[in-house]
Amino acid sequence: MRKNMKKLMILLPGLFLCSAPVAYADNDKPITFDKLPAKAQTFIKQNFPTEKVAFTKMEKGFLDTSYDVVFVNGNGVEFDKNGEWTELDCKRSSVPTKAVPAQITKFVKESHPNATILKLERDRYTYEVKLSNFWEIKFDKQFNVIDMDMDD
């Protein structure tokens, strides 16, 4: 019994030390709207002027920082550390047209005239659009369609 207790006393501190960096890696912190990067604040005011902000948070990882803004109606916007949007998620309405690159708007109007854009994501290489008719379309940075999929 005593031998097992000794092993446990050695093992427990080791477990705590191993888990500490994991907790630090996903550090979400609620912030006020005015703590967002200025570019993100301007984007929200221009593209979502009537939306009420439910909460805003900053996510700090090991290598990067991002920001989330969630509106009372459940829609949301994610920003990178510079205040550039990375995701517009408007499942309760549609992504504001003026926030969507013109080439994407044109393609959607021509190819899916009865659909609205519910979600728009971008990274360094692509844009991905989710439409109300369940189509998902991926564009490269030159707005060429590189993939289409029906997600029903």
C-alpha positions, 0 to 999 in steps of 0.5 A, spaced: 500 500 500 505 504 501 509 503 495 503 505 491 502 511 495 509 513 493 508 512 486 501 516 486 505 522 489 510 522 484 505 521 478 500 526 480 505 532 480 507 530 473 500 530 470 499 537 472 505 539 469 503 536 463 496 539 462 498 546 464 501 548 457 494 545 454 490 549 458 494 555 456 494 554 449 486 555 448 486 561 452 479 565 450 478 571 454 471 575 454 473 583 451 469 589 450 467 591 443 472 597 443 478 592 445 477 589 438 482 591 432 480 598 429 479 595 423 474 589 426 470 595 429 469 599 423 467 592 419 462 591 424 459 598 424 459 598 416 456 591 415 452 589 421 450 596 423 443 594 426 446 588 429 446 588 437 453 584 439 452 579 445 459 578 446 466 579 444 472 574 445 479 574 444 482 567 443 490 567 444 494 561 442 501 559 442 502 562 435 496 567 433 491 571 436 483 571 433 477 575 435 470 572 435 464 577 435 457 574 436 450 577 435 444 577 439 441 573 433 446 568 433 450 570 427 457 571 428 464 574 425 471 572 426 477 576 425 485 575 425 490 579 429 490 584 424 482 585 424 481 582 417 475 578 417 476 570 416 469 568 417 462 571 416 457 566 419 450 568 418 445 562 419 439 566 421 440 571 415 445 572 410 452 575 409 451 582 407 452 583 400 457 589 401 462 584 405 462 579 399 467 580 394 464 582 387 466 576 383 463 571 388 456 575 388 456 575 381 457 567 381 452 566 386 447 570 382 448 567 376 449 560 378 444 560 384 439 565 383 435 563 388 440 562 394 443 566 399 450 566 402 449 564 409 457 563 411 463 565 408 470 563 410 477 565 407 484 563 409 491 565 405 489 561 399 481 560 398 474 563 399 469 558 401 461 559 401 455 556 404 449 557 400 442 557 403 440 551 397 446 547 401 451 548 396 458 549 398 463 553 393 470 554 394 474 559 390 481 560 389 484 567 391 483 569 383 475 567 384 476 561 380 471 556 382 476 550 385 471 545 388 463 545 389 459 540 393 452 539 395 451 538 403 444 536 405 
